[in-house]
Each structure stands twice: as structure tokens, then as C-alpha cells.
């Protein structure tokens, strides 16, 4: 029993000390930010991240500190990382403001109205939220199916059949939203260009043709890798190759 207690103490005490140390660093960084010592705040926030601790609040504060120093690309990078962890209006607001300072205004490929509306509706929830609704609608389908099978009243059977059709449609839609948001959050890899500028090439070769030039702060999807080169795609559909040193993954 004593050995078990000692083992638990050996596991718990370092974790408690680590949490206390991280909290102290985080508070120190917040104090530096409040006193407008933004470079110091950035340095301490980065130390917290290097220790292995991350959170939406940490990335949000770091992004705000970078924004105050006019480092727009790293501000956008950290706002994007915060947005990936939390659905918060303040994060979205600051991210939108930071994007206004970028040189390249990439216009997404136009879609029909209903697709844009569905995408906007989907973005109201993360993958966990849509997974929850998928399970809810699945049980609603089972409930209506049970009523259809066991009820003897014609009116209830008709209503149950209509309920099954409706809830199946909602189940399918929420399942698709859960799948697509999960793919966006965990499967697809996005990055922010952090170099002041970079040429996008036609192939993974420094001597290949320059397709176009990008400037810091642009968001891109990483499609493939060949050595130090990465194939990227912009929201407007343009595709090319760029050196990995030019960007940071979100």
C-alpha cells in the first residue's frame, strides 16, 4: 500500500508542479502584454507552447501580441490555431481584422447560393457538435420506427412514417456535416505563409517556372510533399509548389 501511495505521489507531484509553472509563465506573459511589453509577452507565450501546453486562449493572446508588433503573418497563424480549438466570436473578429492587413486578397471559387448557405450553416458547429446531432437524429429515427411497427392507430403510423423520412434526411445531413468538419479539422492540413513573400512554382524544383507570387499572411491547403517542397492550393483554386521554409502549419 505504501509503495502504491509513493508511486501515485511521484506521478501527481511533477504534474502539479508543471501545471503551476505553466500558469505562472502564462500570467507573466499576460502581465507583460498588459504593460505593452509585447516582445516580452511573445517570448514568454512561446515558452509556454514549447513546454507542451496549448489552448485557444494561449494562441489568441499570442496572436494579439504579434498583431501589436505588426507581425501580421504570425498573428493570423496563431488566431487560426486558436480558432481551430475554439468557436469564439472574439477570435473570428480579430482574425478578420488581421486579414485586412494582408496584401493578397484571395477570393474563394464562386459556388451556387445553396452550397454557400450550407457551408455557412455547417460552420456553426465543429465536428463534435455535428457528431452529437447525428446520434440524436439516429435515435429519433429508431423512435419513429418503433412507433410505426408497434402502433395500431393509422394516424400515428402515417405520422411516424413522415417522421422517419424527415429524421433520416436530418441524420444524413448532420452525418455529412460531421464528416466534412472532421476532415477539415483533422485530415486536411492548412498553413499560413510567414515569409514576407514567396514564388509559387510549377513543379517541386527551384528552377521551374514561377506561376505567381504570394505575400505573408495567406492561408493555403497543403496537398502533397516532395522533399523540401510542398504542393499547395489557395481558396481561389490556384495550385503550385512552394518551399516548406516559407510557411508554418496551422
C-alpha positions in Angstrom: 0.0 0.0 0.0 2.8 2.4 0.9 4.6 1.6 -2.4 1.4 2.4 -4.3 0.9 5.7 -2.4 4.5 6.6 -3.1 4.1 5.8 -6.8 1.0 8.0 -7.0 2.8 10.9 -5.3 5.7 10.5 -7.8 3.2 10.8 -10.6 1.0 13.6 -9.2 3.6 15.9 -7.8 5.5 16.5 -11.0 2.3 17.1 -12.9 1.1 19.6 -10.3 4.5 21.4 -10.4 4.3 21.5 -14.2 0.8 23.0 -14.1 1.9 25.6 -11.6 4.9 26.5 -13.6 2.9 26.9 -16.8 0.3 29.0 -15.0 3.0 31.3 -13.6 4.5 31.7 -17.1 1.1 32.4 -18.7 0.3 35.0 -16.1 3.7 36.6 -16.5 3.1 36.8 -20.3 -0.3 38.4 -19.7 1.2 41.0 -17.4 3.8 41.8 -20.0 1.1 42.2 -22.6 -1.0 44.4 -20.2 2.1 46.6 -19.7 2.6 46.9 -23.5 5.8 44.9 -23.5 4.6 42.9 -26.5 8.0 41.4 -27.4 8.5 40.0 -23.9 4.9 38.7 -23.9 5.6 36.9 -27.2 8.7 35.3 -25.9 7.0 34.0 -22.7 3.9 32.8 -24.6 6.2 30.8 -26.9 8.0 29.3 -23.9 4.6 28.1 -22.6 3.9 26.5 -26.0 7.4 24.9 -26.1 6.7 23.3 -22.7 3.9 21.3 -24.4 0.9 23.3 -23.2 -1.6 24.7 -25.8 -5.0 26.3 -25.6 -7.3 28.6 -27.6 -6.7 31.4 -25.0 -2.9 31.0 -25.3 -2.9 31.1 -29.1 -5.4 34.0 -29.1 -3.2 36.1 -26.7 -0.1 35.2 -28.7 -1.8 36.3 -31.9 -2.8 39.5 -30.3 0.7 40.2 -29.2 2.1 39.5 -32.7 -0.6 41.9 -34.1 0.5 44.6 -31.8 4.1 44.3 -33.2 2.7 44.4 -36.8 3.8 40.8 -37.4 0.6 40.1 -39.3 1.5 36.6 -40.6 2.2 35.2 -37.1 -0.8 37.0 -35.8 -3.0 35.2 -38.4 -1.2 31.9 -37.8 -2.0 32.0 -34.0 -5.6 33.3 -34.5 -6.1 30.4 -36.9 -4.7 27.9 -34.3 -7.0 29.4 -31.6 -10.0 29.2 -34.0 -9.2 25.5 -34.6 -9.5 24.9 -30.8 -12.5 27.1 -30.0 -15.5 28.6 -31.7 -15.3 32.1 -30.3 -16.5 35.4 -31.8 -13.5 37.4 -30.5 -11.2 35.0 -32.3 -13.1 35.3 -35.5 -13.3 39.1 -35.2 -9.5 39.6 -34.6 -8.7 37.1 -37.4 -10.9 39.1 -39.8 -9.1 42.3 -38.8 -5.7 40.8 -39.2 -6.6 39.5 -42.7 -7.5 43.0 -43.8 -3.8 43.9 -43.5 -2.6 41.2 -45.9 -1.5 42.2 -49.4 -3.1 39.2 -51.3 -6.9 39.1 -51.2 -7.7 35.6 -52.3 -11.3 35.3 -53.5 -12.7 31.8 -53.0 -14.1 30.0 -56.0 -17.7 31.0 -56.5 -20.4 28.5 -55.6 -24.1 28.4 -56.1 -26.1 30.1 -53.3 -27.4 26.9 -51.7 -23.8 25.5 -51.3 -22.6 28.7 -49.7 -25.6 28.7 -47.4 -25.0 25.1 -46.4 -21.3 25.7 -45.8 -22.1 28.7 -43.6 -24.7 26.6 -41.7 -22.2 23.8 -41.2 -19.6 26.1 -39.8 -21.9 27.0 -36.9 -20.8 23.7 -35.3 -17.5 21.8 -35.0 -17.2 18.1 -35.8 -18.0 17.1 -32.2 -21.2 19.2 -32.3 -22.4 17.6 -35.6 -21.5 14.1 -34.3 -23.8 14.8 -31.3 -26.7 15.8 -33.6 -26.0 12.7 -35.8 -26.5 10.5 -32.8 -29.6 12.4 -31.7 -31.3 12.1 -35.1 -30.3 8.4 -35.3 -32.3 7.8 -32.0 -35.2 9.9 -33.4 -35.3 7.5 -36.4 -35.4 4.5 -34.1 -38.2 6.0 -32.1 -40.4 6.8 -35.1 -39.6 3.3 -36.5 -40.8 1.7 -33.2 -44.0 3.7 -33.3 -44.6 2.7 -36.9 -44.1 -1.0 -36.1 -46.0 -1.2 -32.8 -48.7 1.4 -33.0 -52.1 0.2 -34.1 -53.5 3.6 -35.0 -53.4 4.6 -38.6 -52.8 8.3 -37.9 -49.8 7.5 -35.7 -48.4 5.2 -38.4 -48.7 7.9 -41.0 -47.1 10.5 -38.7 -44.3 8.0 -37.8 -43.5 7.3 -41.5 -43.3 11.1 -42.1 -41.1 11.4 -39.1 -38.8 8.6 -40.3 -38.3 10.3 -43.7 -37.7 13.7 -42.1 -35.3 12.5 -39.4 -33.4 10.3 -41.9 -32.8 13.4 -44.0 -31.6 15.3 -41.0 -29.5 12.3 -39.9 -27.8 12.2 -43.3 -27.2 15.9 -43.4 -25.7 16.0 -39.9 -23.6 12.9 -40.7 -22.2 14.7 -43.8 -21.5 17.9 -41.8 -19.7 15.8 -39.1 -17.6 14.1 -41.7 -16.7 17.2 -43.6 -15.9 19.3 -40.5 -13.8 16.4 -39.1 -11.9 16.2 -42.4 -11.3 20.0 -42.3 -10.2 19.9 -38.7 -8.1 16.8 -38.5 -7.4 15.4 -42.0 -6.7 18.4 -44.3 -3.6 20.4 -43.4 -3.7 24.2 -43.7 -0.8 26.6 -43.4 0.0 30.3 -43.3 2.7 31.9 -45.4 5.1 33.5 -42.9 7.8 34.6 -45.3 7.5 38.2 -46.5 6.9 36.8 -50.0 7.4 33.6 -51.9 7.2 32.5 -55.5 4.8 29.6 -56.2 6.5 27.1 -58.7 5.0 24.9 -61.4 6.9 21.9 -60.0 9.0 20.9 -56.9 12.2 22.4 -58.4 13.8 25.8 -57.7 14.5 26.1 -61.5 10.9 25.5 -62.5 8.5 28.2 -63.8 7.3 30.9 -61.4 3.5 30.7 -61.5 2.7 33.6 -59.2 3.9 35.3 -56.0 2.3 35.3 -52.6 2.8 37.6 -49.6 2.8 36.9 -45.9 -0.5 36.0 -44.2 -2.1 34.0 -47.0 -3.8 30.8 -46.0 -3.2 27.7 -48.1 -4.1 24.0 -48.1 -1.1 21.6 -48.2 -1.8 18.8 -50.6 1.5 16.9 -51.1 5.2 16.9 -50.2 8.3 16.2 -52.2 11.5 16.7 -50.2 11.5 20.4 -49.1 8.7 21.3 -51.5 5.0 21.3 -50.7 2.1 21.4 -53.2 -0.4 24.0 -52.1 -3.9 25.1 -53.1 -5.4 28.5 -52.5 -9.1 29.2 -51.9 -9.4 30.5 -55.4 -8.3 27.1 -56.8 -4.8 28.1 -57.8 -2.3 25.3 -57.3 1.5 25.2 -57.2 4.7 24.2 -55.3 6.3 26.2 -52.5 9.4 25.7 -50.3 8.4 24.4 -46.8 10.5 27.1 -45.1 8.0 29.8 -46.4 5.1 28.7 -44.2 4.0 27.4 -40.8 1.3 24.7 -40.4 -1.8 25.8 -38.5 
